Amino acid sequence: MTGQEALVYNDDDWDYMAASDADRIGWVYGDSEVTAVFEPEDTTAFDFKTNQLTASYEFMSLRSHGWTGGHMK
């Protein structure tokens, strides 16, 4: 990673929106610079904490259950 990439991380309820989200973010970053993770078996807390947060994405789009106080588990 060069630090200029973007991540689209859509949890289970929003997996159907991942292609559209990635497409629109690709307008800014270029399609090849956008990583989309959206399969229900892939969008886990473990994956997000160990694989995604440790990467050097410049921009992250996260769709997950949450509220102003935090995210659901």
C-alpha positions as CSV (number, residue, x, y, z in Angstrom):
1,M,0.0,0.0,0.0
2,T,1.2,3.5,-0.8
3,G,-1.2,5.2,1.6
4,Q,-3.4,6.6,-1.1
5,E,-5.9,3.7,-1.1
6,A,-9.4,3.6,0.2
7,L,-11.4,0.9,2.0
8,V,-15.1,0.2,1.7
9,Y,-16.1,-2.0,4.6
10,N,-19.8,-2.9,4.5
11,D,-21.1,-5.2,7.3
12,D,-23.8,-7.7,6.7
13,D,-26.9,-5.5,6.4
14,W,-25.2,-3.2,3.9
15,D,-23.2,-5.7,1.8
16,Y,-25.5,-5.1,-1.2
17,M,-24.3,-1.4,-1.2
18,A,-20.6,-2.2,-1.4
19,A,-20.3,-2.2,-5.2
20,S,-22.0,1.2,-5.4
21,D,-20.0,2.6,-2.5
22,A,-16.7,1.3,-4.1
23,D,-17.7,2.7,-7.5
24,R,-18.3,6.2,-6.1
25,I,-15.2,6.2,-4.0
26,G,-13.3,5.0,-7.1
27,W,-14.3,8.3,-8.8
28,V,-11.8,9.9,-6.5
29,Y,-9.2,7.2,-5.9
30,G,-9.4,5.2,-9.1
31,D,-11.0,1.8,-9.2
32,S,-7.8,-0.1,-8.7
33,E,-7.1,1.9,-5.4
34,V,-10.3,0.8,-3.7
35,T,-10.5,-2.3,-1.6
36,A,-14.1,-3.5,-0.8
37,V,-14.8,-6.0,2.0
38,F,-18.4,-7.0,2.2
39,E,-19.0,-10.7,2.4
40,P,-20.7,-11.5,5.8
41,E,-18.0,-14.1,6.7
42,D,-15.3,-11.6,6.0
43,T,-16.7,-8.5,7.9
44,T,-15.8,-9.5,11.4
45,A,-14.5,-7.5,14.3
46,F,-11.3,-9.6,14.2
47,D,-10.7,-8.9,10.5
48,F,-11.4,-5.2,10.9
49,K,-9.1,-4.8,13.9
50,T,-6.2,-7.0,12.7
51,N,-6.3,-6.5,8.9
52,Q,-8.0,-3.3,8.1
53,L,-7.0,-0.9,11.0
54,T,-3.4,-1.9,10.7
55,A,-3.3,-1.1,6.9
56,S,-2.4,2.4,5.7
57,Y,-5.7,3.4,4.0
58,E,-6.1,7.1,3.4
59,F,-9.9,6.9,3.6
60,M,-12.2,4.3,5.2
61,S,-15.9,4.0,4.5
62,L,-17.5,1.8,7.2
63,R,-21.1,0.7,7.2
64,S,-21.9,-1.1,10.4
65,H,-24.4,-1.1,13.3
66,G,-23.6,1.7,15.6
67,W,-24.7,4.9,17.3
68,T,-23.0,8.0,18.6
69,G,-21.6,6.0,21.6
70,G,-20.0,3.1,19.6
71,H,-20.5,0.1,17.4
72,M,-22.6,-3.0,18.0
73,K,-20.7,-6.3,18.3
